[in-house]
């Protein structure tokens, strides 16, 4: 989202500090040095879609304190579904992506384009709880995009109780404050997932514009079976 938006300045914030640290490193050292490091780790540990032992050895090295952001990125490339997850002790614990994940030519090309775009932008990185962000200086020419953990789903970023009803209410209240100040916002979320329903979000969203990401849900007339088996993904805006 950050690299695809047209803006004079972007502020990227993520509570998982490893993410902004990694992006900041990409921007700092550029494409050539980043690829040199990534290729070095791949070569040193003989990483491939089949070499689980090499992946686990590199993961162990990272978790022992060799916290190079490029090492983390390399691990993500070979992890299950290219995901990022840390346990309660701060150790990266994604399993190996056997027969699926690798730093393949397509991913390499996308990485190059991504880093080049980062380097061309005025972008500031931070890692704060959203409640600590000072947004009082924002005005009608600014836009805030939020992609929080989804209250009613379980994912790698939300499986240790990191997001609950109070956090959900606090975020929605912050968006209400932005709306009163004339700041435009967009919120990605889900209304329903696997039979669960986010009542808090649904009630709050009545005051805003709801964009259904799957057009088949646009008229809100779904069969019960569909409601239990599919996510109802939404993008909520105040414009």
C-alpha positions in Angstrom: 0.0 0.0 0.0 2.7 2.5 1.0 4.8 2.2 -2.1 1.8 2.2 -4.5 0.1 5.4 -3.3 0.9 8.8 -4.9 1.8 11.1 -2.0 4.3 13.8 -1.2 5.2 12.0 2.0 4.4 8.6 3.5 4.5 7.5 7.1 4.7 3.8 7.5 3.9 2.4 11.0 3.7 -1.2 12.1 3.8 -2.5 15.7 5.9 -5.4 14.7 9.2 -3.5 14.7 11.0 -6.0 12.5 8.9 -4.9 9.5 9.7 -1.2 9.4 13.3 -2.0 10.3 13.5 -4.3 7.2 11.9 -1.8 4.9 14.2 1.0 6.2 17.2 -1.2 5.5 16.1 -1.9 1.9 15.8 1.8 1.4 19.2 2.6 3.0 21.4 0.0 1.2 19.6 -0.2 -2.1 19.1 -3.0 -4.6 22.6 -4.1 -5.3 23.7 -4.5 -1.7 20.4 -6.1 -0.7 20.7 -8.8 -3.4 24.3 -9.4 -2.5 23.3 -10.2 1.0 20.2 -12.3 0.0 22.2 -14.3 -2.5 24.9 -14.8 0.1 22.6 -16.4 2.6 21.0 -18.5 -0.1 24.4 -19.8 -1.2 25.8 -20.3 2.3 22.9 -22.3 3.5 22.1 -24.0 0.1 18.5 -22.7 0.3 15.9 -24.3 -2.0 12.3 -25.5 -2.0 13.6 -28.9 -0.7 16.3 -28.0 1.8 14.5 -27.8 5.1 17.8 -28.3 7.1 19.4 -25.2 5.5 16.3 -23.1 6.3 16.2 -24.2 9.9 19.9 -23.6 10.3 19.5 -20.0 9.0 16.5 -19.5 11.2 18.4 -20.7 14.3 21.3 -18.3 13.5 18.8 -15.4 13.2 17.1 -16.3 16.5 20.5 -16.4 18.2 20.9 -12.7 17.7 22.1 -12.3 14.2 19.3 -10.0 13.5 20.2 -8.8 10.0 17.0 -7.5 8.3 18.1 -9.1 5.1 18.5 -12.4 6.8 14.9 -12.1 8.0 13.7 -11.3 4.5 15.6 -14.3 3.1 13.9 -16.5 5.7 10.5 -15.1 4.7 11.1 -16.0 1.1 11.6 -19.7 2.1 9.0 -19.9 4.8 5.5 -21.4 4.6 3.4 -19.0 2.5 6.1 -16.4 2.8 4.7 -15.3 6.2 6.3 -13.5 9.1 5.6 -14.6 12.7 7.4 -14.4 16.0 6.7 -16.3 19.3 6.3 -14.7 22.7 10.1 -14.8 23.2 10.6 -12.8 20.0 11.9 -15.8 17.9 11.0 -16.1 14.3 9.1 -19.4 14.1 7.5 -19.8 10.7 8.0 -23.4 9.4 9.7 -24.2 6.1 7.8 -23.7 2.9 8.6 -27.1 1.4 8.1 -27.4 -2.4 6.4 -24.0 -2.4 8.6 -21.1 -1.3 11.8 -19.7 -2.7 13.5 -16.5 -3.9 12.5 -17.2 -7.5 13.1 -15.0 -10.5 9.6 -13.5 -10.3 10.1 -12.6 -6.7 13.5 -11.2 -7.4 12.2 -8.9 -10.1 9.4 -7.7 -7.8 11.9 -7.1 -5.0 14.0 -4.9 -7.3 11.1 -2.8 -8.4 9.9 -2.5 -4.7 13.3 -1.3 -3.4 13.7 1.1 -6.3 10.3 2.6 -5.5 11.2 2.8 -1.8 14.4 4.7 -2.6 12.5 7.2 -4.7 10.0 8.1 -2.0 10.0 10.4 1.0 9.0 7.8 3.6 9.3 7.8 7.4 9.2 4.5 9.3 7.9 4.0 12.9 6.8 1.2 15.2 4.2 2.4 17.7 0.9 1.3 19.0 -1.7 3.1 16.9 -3.0 4.8 20.1 0.4 6.5 20.5 0.5 8.0 17.0 0.1 11.8 17.0 -2.3 12.5 14.2 -3.4 16.0 15.3 -1.4 17.7 12.6 -3.3 15.9 9.8 -5.8 17.8 7.7 -8.1 17.6 4.7 -5.1 16.9 2.3 -4.0 13.8 4.2 -5.2 10.2 4.1 -4.9 7.5 6.7 -5.0 3.8 5.8 -5.5 1.1 8.4 -5.1 -2.6 8.0 -5.4 -3.9 11.6 -5.6 -7.5 12.8 -9.1 -8.8 12.1 -11.0 -9.3 15.4 -12.8 -12.5 14.3 -10.0 -14.2 12.4 -6.8 -16.0 13.4 -3.7 -15.3 11.5 0.1 -15.4 12.1 -0.1 -11.8 13.3 -3.1 -12.3 15.6 -2.8 -15.7 17.2 -1.3 -14.7 20.6 -4.1 -12.5 21.8 -2.6 -9.3 20.3 -5.9 -7.8 19.3 -9.2 -7.8 21.2 -12.5 -5.9 21.5 -10.9 -3.0 23.4 -8.3 -2.5 20.7 -11.0 -2.7 18.0 -13.1 0.0 19.8 -10.1 2.2 20.3 -9.2 2.1 16.6 -12.7 2.9 15.5 -12.8 5.8 18.0 -9.6 7.1 16.5 -11.0 7.0 13.0 -14.1 8.9 14.3 -11.8 11.6 15.5 -10.0 11.8 12.2 -13.4 12.1 10.4 -14.4 15.0 12.6 -11.1 16.7 11.7 -11.8 16.3 8.0 -9.1 13.7 7.4 -10.0 11.0 4.9 -9.4 7.4 5.9 -9.8 3.8 4.6 -10.1 0.7 6.8 -9.6 -2.9 5.6 -11.4 -5.5 7.6 -14.0 -8.4 7.5 -17.6 -8.3 8.6 -18.0 -12.1 8.7 -15.6 -15.1 8.6 -16.3 -18.8 9.1 -19.6 -18.2 10.8 -18.3 -15.4 13.0 -19.6 -11.9 12.8 -18.0 -8.6 13.9 -21.0 -6.8 15.4 -18.8 -4.0 16.7 -17.5 -3.2 13.2 -20.9 -3.6 11.5 -22.6 -1.2 13.9 -19.8 1.4 13.6 -19.7 1.1 9.8 -23.3 2.3 9.4 -22.0 5.8 9.7 -19.6 5.4 6.8 -19.3 4.0 3.2 -18.8 0.3 3.0 -17.2 -1.2 -0.2 -17.6 -4.9 -0.5 -14.5 -6.5 -2.0 -16.5 -9.4 -3.4 -19.2 -8.0 -5.7 -21.4 -11.0 -4.9 -21.9 -9.6 -1.4 -22.8 -6.1 -2.6 -26.6 -6.5 -2.1 -26.1 -8.1 1.4 -28.4 -11.0 0.5 -26.4 -14.1 1.2 -27.5 -17.6 2.0 -26.6 -18.9 5.4 -24.3 -21.5 3.9 -22.3 -18.8 2.1 -22.0 -16.8 5.3 -20.4 -19.7 7.1 -18.0 -20.6 4.4 -16.8 -17.3 3.0 -15.2 -14.2 4.4 -17.1 -10.9 3.8 -14.3 -8.6 3.2 -14.8 -4.8 3.3 -13.1 -1.5 2.7 -14.7 1.2 4.8 -14.2 4.9 4.0 -15.5 8.2 5.2 -15.9 9.6 1.7 
